[in-house]
Every structure is written in C-alpha cells, then in structure tokens.
Amino acid sequence: MSHDHDHDNELDPFAARVRALETILTEKGLIDPAAIDVIVDTYETKIGPRNGARVVAKAWADAGFAAWLKRDATAAIESLSYAGRQGEHMQAVFNSEETHNLVVCTLCSCYPWSVLGLPPVWYKAPPYRSRAVIDPRGVLEEFGLALPGTTKIRVWDSTAELRYLVVPMRPGGTEGWSEERLADLVSRDAMIGTALAREPA
Amino acid sequence: MSRPEPAAPAGFDEPVFAEPWQAEAFAMTVALHDKGLFSWGEWAEALSAEVKKPGAASDGQDYYEHWLAALEKLLSTKGVAGKGDVDALAAAWERAAHATPHGKPILLENDPRPAEGRVGPTEGRIGPTG
C-alpha cells in the first residue's frame, strides 16, 4: 500500500474491518482477545504436519494401529491426542501399488487441521480445487509425481464433516526404524497425496 | 483451449498467514464456532459461497479476503454485527490509525471523530427475540 507521508499509521481496509469485528465481538462477550492470540499461536507454531507424520509412522510400525486407523481413523487419531475441533470425522486412505489417493476440497478448503495444520496456499486456490478431480494425473505431474499408468488414482473430496488423511506407502530399506525416524520421511504433501514418502537417504 | 492454470506451487511454500489480520480473522472464526455461534457446516457453506464467486484469484492469494467476507455475512445473518456497524467502526479504526503517531499502538480511542464510529442503537442490531 502506498504511503504519501510517513508520520502516521495506516490500516488497510481488511485489517480495519477485522479490528471492527473484534471490537464488536469483544464488547458482546463473544470473543476474548487473549484467547484469539492463543488460537493464532497454536495454528502458527504448534499444530502442523508433524502430527500427521507421527500418525503415519505409527501405522507403518504397528499393524494393530494401522488396522484401527483404517477402521476408525477419528478414534485412532484421537488416541494420539490430535483431536479435531470442528467435530469432523477423519478417514485414512492407504496408498498401495494399485491405488494412489489424492485429497482435495472442491467446495472450499476443508482440510484435516488437527493432523496437518492449515492448508498450503495452492490447496485453497481455484486451479487445484477444480483440476484435481478432472485431471488428477496431470495435476500430480505438475507436482513432479509421475505414477505408473497401471496405478489408479482415487480422488477424495473433503467436506466440513469428513476429512481425509493419505497414508503413503512405507519406503523400502526402513525395516526396524523407530517411529520417530520414520516420521521424518512423511511430508505434508505425501499426506495430501501430491507426493510420495521420502526414500531413506 | 487455453492451457490450464498450474495447480502446483511455483516455488517455496508461503507462510500460513500472509498478514496479521488474516490470522485474526481465522482465529475469530474458530473462537466463535467454539462458542457455538454456528456449526462448522454453516461456516463451510458461507465460505464456499464466497470462494466460488467469479473473479477469485487463481493463485489463492485472496483466500482470506473471501474468508473475512464469509465471516461478516454470517455475523450479519446471525444478527451479531450488521454491515452498517462494521463499516462505521472500520472507518473509525482507519481514522484512529491515521491519527496515531508512528510507532505507537493504534487504539480506537485515538479516533478524532468517535461519534461517527458508532451508528444508531438500532441499526444492525436485533432486539431480544424472547
């Protein structure tokens, strides 16, 4: 925004409208400014894809947990204290040689916050939202992921009530690895389905 | 047929929030949902109505502008904050910012014309519904 003088402050119109809402909502006792700061801090620094990576690593290392995750992802994920706060249900979708899973929200930007944090900009942008369903193979190629023609791609469209977590295939050469070490191989994009798990170095 | 807009990011990921107001708008929405003012389904519907309007930026940079518009509409529908109230208070905040010396915190009390920041007691507000 341009400044024609430098001695005073400016609020851009969006920032001013947010302050106006905060003023009204605080006066009505609907929000507490201190609680707002806590929420911002939580989503900026505490909740992120590291949570989801731990879920995936546990599923790789523990067949019982993997079965639970497949059957009731909401409960299995909650057992690790990563509970969603919008009352949403989780479904874990497992990649295999035959099927690769890809998650999108065509409606807006529903995303499994509790395990992945907040979505990246491209996830919320119109090209990904519209094209992931129409041309998933082409979209994956733009992400640098060329799958064999024999691998089917299944696209999952998230809603406010149901969010998906992709469980990528466990890379070879990781037998006997600890969950912590395995988690380092699981990127956010691998859990959206636009990447695979990293190969061990 | 024209080439489709790329779906993958061009470079490094951007921070979660590009500007502080985006984080505040996000956090207010989460807090109001926690308070039970609306269900998450209602929120998704409001947000989706905004993001599917024509003219949305293909790079997603205007996402939180849609988010804010959705929050304002929902609060107006719920009778919590009418557009007139928000317009007047936002103008007051802009005046207050302008009147605040650089480096000092911006306070609403710094608005040189405080009477204009508040619209009449009835507009945008609902009475008791019983």
Interface residues (C-beta under 8 A of the other chain):
Chain A: D6 H7 D8 N9 E10 L11 D12 P13 F14 A15 A16 R17 V18 R19 A20 L21 E22 T23 I24 L25 K28 L30 I31 D32 A35 I36 D37 I39 V40 Y43 E44 R85 Q86 G87 E88 L107 C108 S109 C110 G117 L118 P120 V121 W122 K124 A125 P126 P127 Y128 R131 A132 D135 G138 V139 E142 F143 G144 T159 A160 E161 T194
Chain B: P4 E5 P6 A7 A8 P9 D13 E14 V16 F17 E19 P20 W21 A23 E24 A25 F26 A27 M28 V30 A31 L32 H33 D34 K35 L37 S39 W40 G41 W43 A44 E45 L47 S48 V51 A56 A57 S58 D59 G60 Q61 Y63 Y64 E65 L68 L71 E72 L75 V80 A81 D85 V86 D87 A88 L89 A90 A91 A92 W93 E94 A97 H98 A99 T100 P101 H102 K104 I106 L108
